[in-house]
Amino acid sequence: MILGVVSDTHNRISNVEKIVDIFNQNSVDKVIHTGDITQAKTLERFSRLNCPLLGVYGNNDLHEEGLEETAKKNGFNFQKPPFIFTLKGKKIAIFHEPDGIESFIKENPSINIIIHGHTHRYRNEKVENITIFNPGESAGMIKGKNAIGLINLNNLKFKRIFF
């Protein structure tokens, strides 16, 4: 099972179109958005995905009109962080902001993967046998510097794709 990971799209619709195309071309099974979508029209663009979308709302999504309605209309599963679920025997937690991850790990040592956004910086590290992953910037204006992530749940390989 392949998970696509995207973070902080911040209403960059042209980048979202590229992101959706990349995920569809890579036949991902699910896409995780770690928040800061910013506007309902941006979230609507993810309806072109060939797989389910799930994620969390970020700090820039808290007061935006229509995000929850757009998520429901398209069958997207969005929640306030942390969003905890199990796939292929792997326990996964989605955060937007990394604040609180350390205390969360102490209280939830059975988590396998924590995915977050907010910082716009790449992160792939192990903390107490838990992989913490952030694919990095996806809303930038410099071509080739934006990235999304792929996680292979079968072998726990993490990959970044730049666009």
N, C-alpha and C positions, 0 to 999 in steps of 0.2 A: 504494500500500500504506500502510495506517494502522497505526501501532504505538500501543498503549496503554501508559502508564508509570505505575507505582505504587510507592511506597516506604514502608517503615517502618509496616506495618499494625499491628504490636505487639498482636496478639490482640484488636483492636477489631472483633469479629464483626459488630456492627450496621453499622459503616462498610464492612466488606468486602462485605456484602450490597448496599449502595448502589453501591459501586465496580463490582461485577460487573454490576449492572443498567445502569450508565452505559456501560460498555464494550460490552455487548450491544446497547444502544440505538444506539450510534454505529457498529456493525458493524465494529469493529476487526479487523484480520487476525491480529494477535499481541499478546499482553500481556507486558510485561517487568516483573518485580518485582525491585527493587534490594536486597532483603533486610530483615531484622528482621521476619519473619513471627511468630515467637515460639513458636507451638504448632502441632502437626499438625492439630488441629481447625480452626484458622484457615485453614491451607493447603487443607484439604479443601473449604472453601467456594468456592474458585476452580474447582472441578469444574463449576460451573454456567456457566462461560464458553462462548461459542459459537466459540471459537478456541483455538489452542495457548497455553500459558503457559510462559515460560522466565525464568530469572533466576539470581541469586546468593544465597548465604547471607550473612547479616549477622552482626555481632559478637554479637547476642543470640540467634542461632540455633545457635551452635557446639556447645552441649551439650544441645540439646533432643531429647528422645526422639521418634522417629517421623516427623520431617520428611522424611528421605531416603526412607523407606518409602512415605509418603503421596505424595511427588513421583513415585516410580516407579509406584505403583499407578494414578495418574491420568494417566500419560504426560507429566508436566511435566519439562522439561529444566532442572534446577538444578545449578549448579556452584559451586565456590569462586571468588571473584573473582581476577583479571579474567576475564570470559567474553567471548571475542572471536569474532565471526561476521560474515558478509557477507549482506546482504539488498538486493535491487534495486540491486546495484552499490555499495552504501554499506557501508563497514567500520565496525562498531559494537563498542564495548567497554562492558561493564557492570561497575561497581564498586559496592561498598557504601559504604565510607569514601572520602572524596576524597583522603586522604593517599596520596601516591605517584603521583597523576595527572600532576604536572609532569614527573617523571622518566620516566614511561611515555610521555608525548608525545614527549620527546626521542628515545626508543628506537623509537617507532612513529609516524613522521610521516605514514604513509599512512592513519591512522584518520580517519574523517569525523565520528563522533559518539561522545561519551563520556557515559554516563548513570550517575548515582550517587544515593545516598540519604544516610542517616545523620544529616545536619545538621537535617533537618526544615525547611529553608529553600529557597525558590525560587532557582533559578539557571538562567540562560540567557545564556551568554556565549561569545564566540569567543576561543580562545587558539591562536595560530599556525595559524589557518584551520581549527581543529577546534572544533565546537560542543560545549559542556559543558552538560548539562541535568539538573536535579533539579526534579521537579514540586512539591516541598515537602511540608508536613504532610498526612498522610492519616488519622492516628489520633487527632486532637484531639476534644475534646468540644463545641466551639463550632460549632453549625450554620452553614454558609456559609463557614467559614474553612478547611475541608479541601479539598485539591485532588488531582487526578490530571492526567496529561498525555497529549496526543495528538501524535504526530509523523507528518506526511505525508512519506513518503520520496520521493514524486514531485517535490515542490517544496521540501522541507526547511523547511516551516512548522511551528512549534511552538505549541501551544495548551494552556492550562490550563482545566480545568472544575472549578468549585467546587461543593461539596455540603454 
